[in-house]
Amino acid sequence: MSHVHWRSVPSGNFTSTGSSEPDKVFRKVIWRIMPVLFLIFVLSYMDRVNIGYAKLQFSHELGLTDAMYGMGAGIFFIGYLVSGVPSNLLLVRIGSRATISRIMITWGIVSSLMMCISSPTQFYLLRFLLGVAEGGLAPGVYLYLTFWFPDALRARMIAIFLAAIPVAGVLCAPLSGYLLETMHNVNGLKGWQWMFLVEGIPSIIVGILAYFMIENSPQTARWLTAAEKKSVAIALASDAGGESEVRRRSGVWEAMTSKTFLILAFIEIIGGVAVAGFAYWLPQIVHDLGVRTLSRNGLVTAIPYLSASIGMIIWGYSSDRFGERRWHYAIAASMSGFALLVASRDGTNFYVAIGALSLAYTGIMCCVSVFWAYTTTYLKGRAAVVGIGALNAFASLANYASQYAYGSASMATNNSRSGLYGISIALLLAACLVLFVPKKLRNG
């Protein structure tokens, strides 16, 4: 994070040395905003996926089958779909810090209220509301990063932000397992109730603090000098390219009906399904591989997350360093697809299965960071505001259906890994599709 290369930024206003003025400015920006965004997304993802650990304890109490759990886990994405685009429009109107703060406080309250569920209906309702509350966060941050960083740094910044997903898994897995096991029946509450409460409250606290920690844009940042603000503005302006091209990719209708956008939509659907499949079913998969105790399940489940947190940042750096997106995505997607085929086979050795799952999840997260680096470069202006939210909405709808389908497949085959076949095929398809997006954006 400490060294910035300007290989892909037009050289008219910059030098390529690590000691250049723009280099120093963007190091300063990175260290001021990325840790805050990272922490926010860690808490977000913990409160989103801890349901996978709660399932191991509360399914019997609530009378949930795998298909019902899949529906409840997936209905989150219907709420997510509803709020993504409106939240981005609101972010432009009222500012980033008010929007992100509001999102955090709301989802923290809903996540904590999950401790009160006592029926499948309440489970479905609160999962839907959690999706509504949280739905604007990821598209909002993707848009927010375009206010601060030029295209040449985008993959690394998105990779750092999205590394919060596997890091959240590393933290959430052992913490959730510990709370489920050691806090069970303490003061009359089940372990899963303590888990939702303990993991929900920090989001409310950080949400309040976020209002004072986040700046809306470089021009309002009190910690940047006038010269530093100008340096950031020049770097962002250098990405604009030709005026007619910017206008074309800024128009909502023109951008969202282009061949490139439609391909990106299909790819995002596949990527979202892959990420969600891991998040909500990995604890059950590890359980079915023979890890029965809740605390040990949490530790083993953390392994794929740890692998992904390292791999995706290296891959994002490589994508920026070489100024290349398509093959970085295709290679990572292919690697994930084949690794999932290995992990899903009956009779696979436990250690081989965990290794394959780790490799697969690493590849999936590499795909996500490269995808959003390309997308936030392709979409400009108002098209970025609407298009980023729309891409998340498309993926959300597919995720809802896929979670129910995954649960139904698990019940039909009595094998929690059977759904991995479908994700594997989808990833291999995405590896082919991405090669149809333009290598140079001016041809998109």
C-alpha positions in Angstrom: 0.0 0.0 0.0 3.0 2.3 0.5 4.3 2.4 -3.0 2.4 3.8 -6.0 3.4 3.1 -9.7 2.1 5.5 -12.3 2.5 3.2 -15.3 -1.0 3.6 -16.7 -1.4 7.3 -16.0 -0.7 9.6 -18.8 2.8 11.0 -18.3 2.1 14.7 -19.1 1.7 15.7 -15.5 3.5 13.0 -13.6 6.9 11.5 -13.1 7.2 7.7 -12.7 9.4 7.8 -9.6 8.2 6.7 -6.2 9.2 10.1 -4.8 7.0 12.2 -7.2 4.6 14.6 -5.7 1.5 12.8 -6.9 2.9 9.6 -5.5 3.2 11.2 -2.0 -0.3 12.7 -2.3 -1.9 9.4 -3.2 0.0 7.6 -0.4 -1.5 10.1 2.0 -5.0 9.6 0.5 -4.7 5.8 0.7 -3.7 5.9 4.4 -6.5 8.3 5.3 -9.5 6.7 3.6 -8.8 3.0 2.9 -8.4 1.8 6.5 -11.8 3.3 7.3 -13.5 1.8 4.2 -11.8 -1.5 5.0 -13.1 -1.6 8.6 -16.6 -0.7 7.4 -16.7 -3.5 4.9 -15.3 -6.0 7.4 -18.2 -5.3 9.8 -20.6 -5.3 6.9 -19.6 -8.7 5.7 -19.5 -10.2 9.2 -23.1 -9.1 9.8 -24.1 -10.4 6.4 -22.6 -13.9 6.5 -22.6 -14.8 10.2 -26.0 -16.5 9.4 -24.0 -19.4 7.9 -22.6 -20.1 11.4 -25.9 -19.6 13.1 -27.4 -22.2 10.8 -25.4 -24.9 12.5 -27.3 -24.1 15.8 -30.6 -22.6 15.1 -32.0 -24.5 12.1 -33.5 -27.2 14.3 -34.9 -24.6 16.7 -36.7 -22.7 14.0 -37.6 -25.7 11.9 -35.5 -24.7 8.9 -34.7 -27.1 6.1 -31.7 -26.4 3.8 -34.1 -25.1 1.2 -35.7 -22.7 3.7 -32.4 -21.6 4.9 -31.3 -21.0 1.3 -34.4 -18.9 0.8 -33.7 -16.9 3.9 -30.1 -16.4 3.1 -31.0 -15.4 -0.4 -33.8 -13.0 0.3 -31.2 -10.7 1.7 -30.3 -10.0 -2.0 -33.9 -9.0 -2.8 -33.5 -6.2 -0.3 -30.1 -5.5 -1.6 -31.5 -5.1 -5.1 -34.2 -2.6 -4.0 -31.8 -0.2 -2.4 -28.6 -0.1 -4.5 -29.4 2.4 -7.2 -31.5 4.8 -5.0 -28.7 4.8 -2.4 -26.1 5.8 -5.0 -28.4 8.6 -6.2 -28.8 9.7 -2.6 -25.0 9.6 -2.1 -24.5 12.1 -4.9 -27.2 14.4 -3.4 -26.3 14.4 0.3 -22.7 13.2 0.3 -20.8 10.1 1.0 -20.3 10.4 4.7 -23.9 10.9 5.6 -24.9 8.0 3.2 -22.3 5.5 4.5 -23.0 6.5 8.2 -26.8 6.0 7.7 -26.2 2.6 6.0 -24.0 1.3 8.8 -26.3 2.4 11.7 -29.3 0.9 10.0 -27.8 -2.5 9.2 -26.2 -2.7 12.7 -29.6 -2.3 14.3 -31.2 -4.9 12.0 -28.4 -7.3 12.5 -28.7 -7.1 16.2 -32.4 -7.7 16.0 -31.7 -11.0 14.4 -31.3 -12.3 17.9 -35.1 -12.0 18.4 -36.2 -14.3 15.6 -38.4 -17.2 16.6 -40.0 -18.3 13.3 -39.0 -18.8 9.7 -41.2 -15.8 8.8 -39.3 -13.5 11.1 -36.1 -14.9 9.7 -37.1 -14.0 6.1 -38.3 -10.6 7.1 -35.2 -9.5 9.0 -32.9 -10.9 6.3 -34.8 -8.8 3.7 -34.5 -5.7 5.9 -30.8 -6.3 6.3 -30.4 -6.4 2.6 -32.3 -3.1 2.2 -30.2 -1.5 4.9 -26.8 -2.7 3.5 -27.6 -2.7 -0.2 -26.1 0.8 -0.9 -22.7 0.2 0.7 -20.7 -1.7 -1.9 -22.0 0.2 -5.0 -21.6 3.4 -3.0 -17.9 2.7 -2.1 -17.2 1.7 -5.7 -18.5 5.1 -6.8 -16.8 6.8 -4.0 -13.4 5.4 -5.0 -13.8 7.0 -8.4 -13.8 10.4 -6.7 -10.4 9.8 -5.2 -8.3 7.5 -7.4 -7.4 7.4 -11.1 -7.9 4.3 -13.2 -4.2 3.2 -12.8 -4.7 2.7 -9.1 -8.3 1.4 -9.1 -7.7 -2.4 -9.1 -5.4 -2.1 -6.1 -7.8 0.1 -4.1 -10.8 -2.1 -4.9 -8.7 -5.2 -4.0 -7.8 -3.6 -0.6 -11.5 -2.7 0.0 -12.7 -6.2 -1.0 -10.0 -7.9 1.0 -12.3 -7.0 3.8 -14.5 -9.9 2.7 -11.9 -12.7 3.4 -10.6 -10.8 6.4 -14.1 -10.7 7.8 -14.3 -14.4 7.2 -11.0 -14.9 9.1 -12.3 -12.9 12.0 -16.0 -14.0 11.9 -15.3 -17.7 11.6 -13.5 -18.3 14.9 -15.4 -15.5 16.7 -18.8 -16.9 15.7 -17.8 -20.5 16.5 -16.6 -19.3 20.0 -19.8 -17.4 20.7 -22.0 -20.2 19.6 -20.2 -22.7 21.8 -19.2 -20.8 24.9 -22.1 -18.3 25.2 -24.9 -20.9 24.7 -27.6 -20.5 27.4 -25.7 -17.7 29.2 -28.3 -15.4 30.8 -31.0 -17.3 29.1 -29.8 -16.5 25.5 -28.8 -19.1 22.9 -25.3 -18.9 21.5 -26.6 -17.7 18.1 -28.5 -14.9 19.8 -25.3 -13.7 21.6 -23.5 -13.9 18.2 -26.0 -11.6 16.4 -25.9 -9.1 19.3 -22.1 -9.0 19.8 -21.4 -8.8 16.1 -24.1 -6.2 15.4 -23.4 -3.5 18.0 -19.9 -2.5 16.6 -21.5 -1.6 13.3 -23.8 0.9 15.1 -20.8 2.5 16.9 -18.5 2.7 13.9 -21.5 4.0 11.8 -21.7 7.0 14.2 -18.0 7.6 14.1 -17.9 7.2 10.3 -19.7 10.5 9.8 -16.8 12.3 11.3 -14.1 10.1 9.7 -15.2 10.2 6.0 -14.8 13.1 3.6 -17.2 13.5 0.7 -14.5 14.3 -1.9 -10.9 15.4 -2.2 -12.0 19.0 -2.5 -13.7 19.0 0.9 -10.9 17.1 2.6 -9.4 19.3 5.4 -6.3 17.2 5.6 -5.3 17.9 1.9 -3.6 21.2 1.0 -4.7 23.2 -1.9 -1.8 21.9 -4.0 -2.6 18.3 -3.0 -6.2 18.8 -4.0 -5.1 20.1 -7.4 -2.8 17.1 -7.8 -5.6 14.7 -7.3 -7.9 16.7 -9.6 -5.2 16.5 -12.4 -4.8 12.8 -12.0 -8.6 12.2 -12.2 -8.9 14.5 -15.2 -6.1 12.6 -17.0 -8.5 9.6 -17.1 -11.1 11.4 -19.1 -9.8 10.7 -22.6 -11.7 12.2 -25.6 -14.7 14.4 -24.8 -17.1 12.5 -27.1 -16.0 9.2 -25.6 -16.6 10.5 -22.1 -20.1 11.7 -23.1 -20.9 8.4 -24.6 -19.9 6.4 -21.5 -21.5 9.0 -19.2 -25.0 8.7 -20.7 -27.1 6.2 -18.8 -29.0 4.8 -21.7 -25.9 4.7 -24.1 -23.7 3.0 -21.5 -26.2 0.5 -20.1 -27.4 -0.7 -23.5 -23.9 -1.2 -24.9 -22.6 -4.7 -25.6 -19.8 -4.2 -23.0 -22.2 -3.4 -20.2 -24.4 -6.4 -21.0 -21.5 -8.7 -20.9 -20.3 -7.1 -17.6 -23.8 -7.7 -16.2 -23.6 -11.4 -16.9 -20.1 -11.6 -15.5 -21.2 -9.8 -12.3 -24.2 -12.2 -11.9 -21.8 -15.1 -12.0 -19.3 -13.5 -9.6 -21.9 -12.6 -7.1 -23.4 -16.1 -7.1 -19.9 -17.5 -6.5 -19.1 -15.2 -3.6 -22.5 -15.8 -2.0 -22.3 -19.6 -2.5 -19.1 -19.6 -0.4 -20.2 -17.2 2.2 -23.5 -18.9 3.2 -22.5 -22.6 2.7 -18.9 -22.9 3.6 -19.5 -23.6 7.3 -21.9 -26.4 6.3 -19.5 -27.8 3.7 -16.7 -27.9 6.3 -19.1 -29.5 8.8 -20.0 -32.2 6.3 -16.3 -32.8 5.6 -16.1 -34.0 9.2 -15.4 -30.9 11.3 -18.2 -31.3 13.9 -17.3 -28.9 16.7 -18.4 -25.3 16.2 -15.1 -23.7 17.4 -13.0 -26.0 15.2 -15.3 -25.4 12.2 -14.7 -21.7 12.6 -10.9 -22.1 12.5 -11.0 -24.4 9.5 -13.4 -22.1 7.6 -11.0 -19.3 8.1 -8.4 -20.9 5.9 -9.9 -20.2 2.5 -10.6 -16.6 3.7 -7.0 -16.1 4.7 -5.7 -17.4 1.4 -8.1 -15.1 -0.5 -7.1 -12.0 1.5 -3.5 -12.3 0.4 -4.0 -13.6 -3.1 -6.5 -10.9 -4.2 -4.3 -8.0 -3.3 -1.3 -9.5 -5.1 -3.6 -10.1 -8.2 -5.0 -6.6 -8.1 -1.4 -5.2 -7.9 -0.5 -7.3 -10.9 -3.5 -6.1 -12.9 -2.6 -2.5 -12.2 1.1 -3.0 -12.8 0.5 -4.5 -16.3 -2.5 -2.4 -17.1 -4.4 -5.6 -18.0 -7.9 -6.7 -16.8 -9.3 -9.4 -19.2 -6.7 -12.2 -18.8 -6.3 -11.5 -15.1 -10.0 -12.2 -14.7 -10.1 -15.2 -17.1 -7.1 -16.9 -15.5 -8.5 -16.4 -12.0 -12.0 -17.6 -13.0 -10.6 -20.7 -14.7 -8.5 -21.6 -11.7 -11.6 -21.3 -9.4 -13.8 -23.3 -11.7 -11.4 -26.3 -11.9 -10.6 -26.1 -8.1 -14.3 -26.3 -7.3 -14.6 -29.4 -9.5 -11.9 -31.0 -7.3 -13.5 -29.9 -4.0 -17.0 -31.1 -5.0 -16.0 -34.7 -5.8 -17.2 -37.4 -3.4 -14.4 -39.1 -1.5 -12.0 -36.2 -1.9 -9.4 -36.2 0.9 -10.2 -33.6 3.6 -6.9 -31.7 3.1 -7.2 -31.8 -0.6 -10.8 -30.5 -0.3 -9.8 -27.6 2.0 -6.8 -26.7 -0.3 -9.1 -26.7 -3.4 -11.7 -24.6 -1.6 -9.0 -22.1 -0.6 -7.7 -21.9 -4.2 -11.2 -21.5 -5.5 -12.1 -18.7 -3.1 -8.8 -16.9 -3.8 -9.6 -17.0 -7.5 -13.2 -15.8 -7.0 -12.0 -12.8 -5.0 -9.3 -12.0 -7.5 -12.1 -11.9 -10.2 -14.2 -9.5 -8.1 -11.4 -7.0 -7.6 -10.4 -7.0 -11.3 -14.0 -6.9 -12.4 -14.8 -3.7 -10.5 -11.6 -2.0 -11.6 -12.6 -2.5 -15.2 -16.2 -1.5 -14.6 -15.5 1.7 -12.7 -13.1 2.7 -15.5 -15.7 1.9 -18.2 -18.7 3.7 -16.6 -18.4 7.5 -16.3 -20.5 10.3 -14.8 -24.2 9.6 -14.2 -23.8 6.2 -15.9 -21.4 5.2 -13.1 -23.9 6.3 -10.4 -26.8 4.2 -11.9 -24.8 1.5 -13.6 -22.8 0.4 -10.6 -26.0 0.1 -8.6 -27.7 -1.7 -11.5 -24.9 -4.3 -11.7 -25.3 -5.0 -8.0 -29.0 -5.3 -8.5 -28.7 -7.8 -11.3 -26.3 -9.9 -9.2 -28.6 -9.7 -6.2 -31.6 -11.1 -8.1 -29.5 -14.0 -9.3 -28.0 -14.6 -5.8 -31.5 -14.9 -4.4 -32.4 -17.6 -6.8 -29.1 -19.4 -6.5 -29.2 -19.7 -2.7 -32.6 -21.4 -2.9 -31.3 -23.6 -5.7 -28.2 -24.5 -3.7 -30.3 -25.4 -0.7 -32.6 -27.5 -2.8 -29.7 -29.3 -4.5 -28.2 -30.0 -1.1 -31.4 -31.6 0.1 -32.0 -33.6 -3.0 -28.5 -35.1 -3.0 -27.9 -35.1 0.7 -24.6 -33.4 -0.1 -23.8 -29.8 0.7 -21.1 -29.7 -2.0 -23.4 -30.6 -4.9 -24.1 -26.9 -5.5 -20.4 -26.3 -6.2 -20.7 -28.0 -9.6 -23.0 -25.2 -10.8 -20.7 -22.5 -9.5 -17.8 -24.2 -11.2 -19.5 -24.3 -14.6 -20.6 -20.6 -14.2 -17.0 -19.5 -13.5 -15.7 -21.3 -16.5 -18.3 -19.6 -18.6 -17.3 -16.2 -17.1 -13.7 -16.9 -18.0 -14.8 -17.1 -21.7 -17.2 -14.2 -21.6 -14.7 -11.7 -20.2 -12.6 -12.2 -23.3 -15.4 -10.5 -25.3 -15.1 -7.2 -23.5 -12.9 -4.6 -25.2 -9.2 -4.7 -24.4 -9.1 -0.9 -24.9 -12.1 1.0 -23.4 -12.2 3.4 -26.3 -13.5 0.5 -28.4 -16.3 -0.4 -26.0 
